[in-house]
Amino acid sequence: MAIQAWFMQESDDDQRLPHHKNPPEFVSMEQLADLGVLYWYLDPNKYENDPELDNIRQTRGYSYTDLLDLRPEKVENYEQKLKNFYTEHIHADEEIRYCVEGCGYFDVRNNDDRWIRILIKPGDLIVLPAGIYHRFTLDTNNYIKLMRLFVGEPVVDPVQSAARGSSCKEGLHQGHD
């Protein structure tokens, strides 16, 4: 299996739509790897007891996991949470997510400041490198179950990029030295 990714059409339409350009401009795994994005496909039916996942966790030092079940009936203030996830930000650490049910999109900025949309489906394990501008949203089905993986205890302290540029990354580094 391969991950699906493409350059996004800038639009104010519903963030949960695919936002393909016309014609679509697909992005290869090699292009994602050049940005530091890592990817594995695993059997989503075995996420609770998967030797391949255990091997990745051990090799990369992912010692903590939890599950997020994102859907309107399970999450208080669902629409506000979705807006928060979709606000462009960066982290001092990798962001590691493994989709076990449902679908969503990670958007990452490339070196030319263009948005790349990455479709996350069951079985997709993705690692976004520290310091990459990104955001997340669900698709129009409004449901995803994700495993979050961390090195050590979870630290989720995004630096919002309302004023994108060096000041945002400087703040990231100042806050985590």
URHUVEN-V910687 format. One record per residue. N is the residue number from 1. PHI is phi in degrees with one decimal (999 if undefined). PSI is psi in whole degrees, -180 to 180 (NA if undefined). Layout:
N,PHI,PSI  N,PHI,PSI
//
This chain:
1,999,148  2,-127.0,150  3,-73.9,151  4,-107.6,130  5,-147.1,151  6,-156.4,158  7,-71.8,136  8,-84.8,147  9,-82.7,120  10,-64.6,130  11,-162.2,152  12,-94.1,5  13,-64.6,170  14,-44.5,125  15,-61.5,-19  16,-83.1,-4  17,-82.1,160  18,-64.8,-32  19,57.4,48  20,-72.7,148  21,-75.1,166  22,-124.1,108  23,-74.5,160  24,-60.6,145  25,-117.1,97  26,-78.2,154  27,-116.9,134  28,-83.0,164  29,-61.6,-34  30,-63.4,-41  31,-64.5,-40  32,-66.0,-42  33,-61.0,-36  34,-61.6,-25  35,-87.3,-6  36,96.0,4  37,-77.9,130  38,-110.3,155  39,-149.7,139  40,-135.2,150  41,-109.5,127  42,-125.7,163  43,-75.8,110  44,-66.4,-17  45,-77.2,-12  46,-111.8,15  47,-58.9,-26  48,-78.6,-20  49,-152.8,71  50,-119.2,113  51,-59.2,-34  52,-66.7,-43  53,-63.5,-43  54,-58.4,-40  55,-64.9,-44  56,-61.6,-45  57,-60.6,-45  58,-66.8,-46  59,-61.4,-40  60,-98.1,-2  61,78.9,24  62,-81.7,96  63,-96.2,-12  64,-126.5,137  65,-136.9,155  66,-150.1,172  67,-116.7,137  68,-111.5,126  69,-110.4,97  70,-101.5,112  71,-162.3,154  72,-53.8,-40  73,-77.5,-10  74,-105.9,-21  75,-114.2,121  76,-66.1,140  77,55.2,46  78,-52.7,-50  79,-62.3,-39  80,-67.2,-41  81,-61.0,-43  82,-61.8,-41  83,-61.5,-42  84,-62.9,-45  85,-61.2,-33  86,-86.2,-2  87,-77.4,126  88,-58.6,134  89,-157.3,173  90,-134.5,163  91,-127.3,156  92,-77.1,-17  93,-121.5,167  94,-59.1,153  95,-112.4,117  96,-117.4,122  97,-136.1,139  98,-124.6,115  99,-82.7,123  100,-108.4,-21  101,-152.9,154  102,75.2,-168  103,-146.7,156  104,-161.9,-176  105,-131.7,134  106,-103.2,130  107,-107.0,131  108,-127.1,149  109,-90.9,135  110,-87.5,-176  111,-68.4,-17  112,-96.2,11  113,69.4,24  114,-98.1,142  115,-77.1,133  116,-114.1,127  117,-97.1,128  118,-114.9,119  119,-80.4,127  120,-109.2,121  121,-123.3,170  122,-53.2,131  123,100.4,-15  124,-82.3,123  125,-112.6,122  126,-125.9,143  127,-121.8,119  128,-95.9,131  129,-69.6,155  130,-56.9,140  131,84.5,4  132,-90.7,133  133,-69.5,131  134,-155.9,172  135,-156.9,169  136,-139.8,146  137,-152.0,161  138,-85.4,171  139,-87.5,-172  140,-70.3,-10  141,-78.2,-11  142,54.7,41  143,-153.2,132  144,-154.3,143  145,-117.9,116  146,-118.0,142  147,-93.8,127  148,-97.0,137  149,-121.3,143  150,-139.9,154  151,-87.9,112  152,75.6,-159  153,-66.6,147  154,-63.5,133  155,-128.7,113  156,-124.2,90  157,-129.0,77  158,-66.8,146  159,-100.3,111  160,-65.0,149  161,-117.5,48  162,-59.9,-36  163,-113.1,71  164,-54.2,151  165,134.0,-162  166,-63.6,-33  167,-62.2,-35  168,-66.4,-49  169,-68.5,-34  170,-62.2,-43  171,-61.8,-38  172,-60.9,-48  173,-72.3,-37  174,-64.9,-38  175,-77.7,-7  176,-133.0,22  177,-80.5,NA
//
